[in-house]
Amino acid sequence: MYQGRYNGGKEYHPPDLDRVLARAWGQRVEKIVVTAGSLAEAREALQFVERDERLFTTVGVHPTRCSEFEENGGAAHLGRLRDLAASAAGTGKLVAVGECGLDYDRLNFCPKETQKTWFAAQFELARATGLPMFLHLRNAADDFVEILEAHRQDFAAGVVHSFDSGRDVLERLLAFPNLYIGINGCSLRTEENLGVAAAVPADRLLIETDAPWCEIRPSHAGSAHVRTKFPAKDRKKFVEGTLVKGRNEPCNLVQVLEVLGGVRGEDPEALAAQVYSNTEKVFFPGKG
């Protein structure tokens, strides 16, 4: 989308990725983790993040794409991921294993058993590299927690990103002392979501955008707390220097912070400092 292409590749406007990044830096974003969802994406992302010292990435396979293991030799494909992770770990650009996990809302993309098999297998990457896990969970809490429990000793830390489950699932995940909860616009859609987000302990909270997805829309319950807004135009009426409606950007991280500050009754600056500290602890331990 940052190349101006939407809906299967149709081009609507010139590439504006440099402007997107500039807007993020202008909103006091200091680092961006570009999450990969396949082996091919991980290779591409590792090349991309070399362009700026503030960009980092992950290596892993998204649950909806786990069929790529079976289509490419199974254990051999895992080996290729492991080799890529091992070679990139020393560069400082690779900060997590993932995005991996379980997604039972979209089984049309990948069967449940295939997801479970290759989610469990990817803990080998974390064990080999010492990197944290960047985790995806959709409507699969029982199997997800079971696999986490079986691999409790295999990962130093992790974040369950884009969290939108209920309070019961939150409590089950918080029972793992090295797990953090990632909140974005998809986590703030309903009043129930807001209540769950307010219940995440401050020292276990991370915030994200999941751009270009998961923007905070006017119809979302959390939108009432948004204070910082950016001019936006439809992609068909693209204007250089403005956001594109329906396409999320890293600069909107400030909106997630504002919603959380509002629903939690906390000062956004103080909350930002805590989240920043949490983020360093997970992805950049010992680096400050």
N, C-alpha and C positions, 0 to 999 in steps of 0.2 A: 504493500500500500504506500510505503514511503518512496516508491519509485513511480507512483502515480497510476498504478495498475490495480484494477478491481474486477470482481465478478469473472473470474477465470482468465484474467489477463488483459481485459479491455483497458486501454490507456485513456485517462481523463485529464491528466496534467503532467507537467515536467517533474522529474525527481526533486524532492525537497528535504531529503534526509539531513543534509547539513543544517538547514533551518530548524528542523525538529530537534536536533541535538543542541543547537545554540539556545533554543527556548528552554530546554531542560537545564543547561548550565546556568541560565539566567534566573531560574527559580531555585537556585542553591542546591540542586542535585549535584553530588560530587562524584558518584560512581554509578554505572549502569551495568547490570548483568543481563546479557542477551541470552535467553534460554533456548537451547537446542532441543529438538524433538525427534531426531533421527541421526543416524551416522552421517549421512550426507550433509544435513544441516549443521552438525557439530564441526565438520571439516570446514564448511563455508564460514561459520561463525568465528572459528579460530583465526581465519585469515582476516575477517572483517575487523575484529577487535584490535588488531595490530595498528590500526589507523590512529588510535588515541589512547593515551595512558590511563584514561578514566573508564575504559570499556573492558568488560570481562565476559566470560561465557561458561557454559556447562557442556558436559558430554553425557548423553543418555538417550533413551528411546521412550517416547510418550506412549501411554497405554493403548491409545487408539491406533498406534502404528506398530505394535509388537509383532504383527504378522511378518514384518520384514526380517525377523530372526529366522522364521521357518522357511522363508523364501530365499534365504541366503546362507544356508548351512548351519543354522542353529548355534551350536557352540563355537563354530568358526566365526560367525558374525559377532558373537560376544567377545571373542578374542580380538577382533579388529577394533572394537570399542575400547577394550582394555589397553591395547597397544597405543591407540590414539590418546587415551587419558594419561597413560604413563609418560608418553613423549611430551605432552603439553603441561603436565603438572609442574615441571621445573621452570616453566616460563613465567609463572605468576599470573598468567591470563586465565587459567582454568580454576574456577572457585567452587564448583559443585558437580555432583553426579546427578543427572536428570535432564529433562523433566521426566520422571518415571512414577508409576503408581498404578491405580485402578480407576476405570471409568465405566460403570455399568449403565450409564445413561445413553451411551453410544456404542452398544454392542454390535451395531450394524457395521462398524469399522473393524472390529477385532473381537473374536469370541472371548468369553470369560476365562476359560481355562488357559488360553494362550497368554492373556494378560497376566494371570497369576504366576505362571511359570517364569515368564521373562521379567516380571517385576522382581520376584525373588532373586533371580539370577544376577540382576544388576547391583545387588549389594556387594558382589565380588569386586566391582570397580571401586566402591567406597573403601572396602577393606584393603585393597591394593594401594590406593593413593592417599588414604587418610582424609579425603575430602568429605564435606557434608552432603546430605541428600536434599535435592529439590524435588518435592513430592506433590503428586496430583491425586486428589480423591473426589470422586463423584458417585454417590449412592452405592458405596461398596464398603461401608465401615467395618463390618464383621471380618471380611477377608483381609482387608487392609491392616487392621490391628493385629490379626493373627500372624500375618507375614512380618510385620514390624517386630512383634514379640519374638518370633523365631530368629530374627537377625539383630536383636537388640545390641549384641556385642560387635556388630560389623560396621557401625557408623558412629562417628564422634558427635555429630549434630545433624539437624535437619529442619526444614520448614515445610509444613503442609500449606501450600500456597493457594490463593484464591478460595479461601475457606468459606463455605456456605451451608455447612451442616448445622444441626441443632446443638443445644446445650449438652445433651447427653454424649454426643460424639466428641464435643470439645473436652469434656471431663476425661474421657477415655484417652484422648491424645495427650492431655496435660500430665497424665500418669507417667509418661516417658519424660524424664527430666531434661533430656537433650533435644526435645522437639519444640519448635516455635510455630506460631500461627500467622500466616500471611493474609492480610486483609487488603482487598481492592474494591473497585466499584461493584463487582459481582457479589461481593460479601455484604453489600449495604443496600440491597434492593427493597427489603420489607422491614416492617417494624420488628418482627421476630429476629431478622438478621441483625438489626441494630442492637437488640438486647444481648445477643450472643457476642457481638463485637465489643460491647461494653464490659462483658464478663471476662475477656482475655486478660490475664495478669500483665501489667505493664512490662515486666521483665521477660515475658515470653512472646511479645508482640513484634511483628514486622509489618511494614506496609509496602505496597507495590502498585503498579498500574496494570500489568499484563498487556501493555500496549502491543498491538493496535486494538486489542479487545478490552472489554470490561470497563468502558467509560461510565461515569455517574450520569445517568440520564435524568431529565426533569421529572419523569414519572417515578423515580426511585424514592423511597422513604428518606434516604440519606441526603437527597438534594437540598432539603430545607436548611441544612447546615453549611452548604457551600458558600464561601464568601469571595473566593478568587475565581474570576471567570475570564475567558479569553475569547476574542472575536473569532468566529468560525463561519465558513462558507460551504455550501454544497460543493461536492467534487466537480460537478458540471459547471460551476461558476467560480472555479479556483482563483484565489487572489494570493499572490506571493506574500509570504509573511504572516498569513493567518492560518488557524487550524482548519482542518477539514471535518465537517459534521459527520458524526458516526465513526470517526477514526480516532482512537485514543492515542495519547502521547505521554512520554515520561514527565513533561512539565506539569501534568495534571496530578502528580503525586501530592502536591500541596492540597488538592481538594480532598483526597482520602484522609490526610492529616486533619483538615478542618472538620470533616464529618466525625471522625473519632474523638476529637477534642470536644465537640458539641455533645455527643451522646454519652461520653464518659465524664463530662463536667470537669475536664482538665485543660490547663493552659496549653495551647498548641506548641509553643516553643519548648516548654518543659517536656512534653510528650515526644517532640521531635528529637530532643537530646537523648531520651531513653531509647527510642527506636534506633537511632544512629548507633548507640553503644551496643544494642542487641545485634545489629547488622554486622558490625565489626567483629563481634564475638563469634558469629556463625561463619561468615565468609572470609574474614581477614584477621584471624586470630594472631595476636602478637605483633601486628603491624601498626596499629594505632591509626 
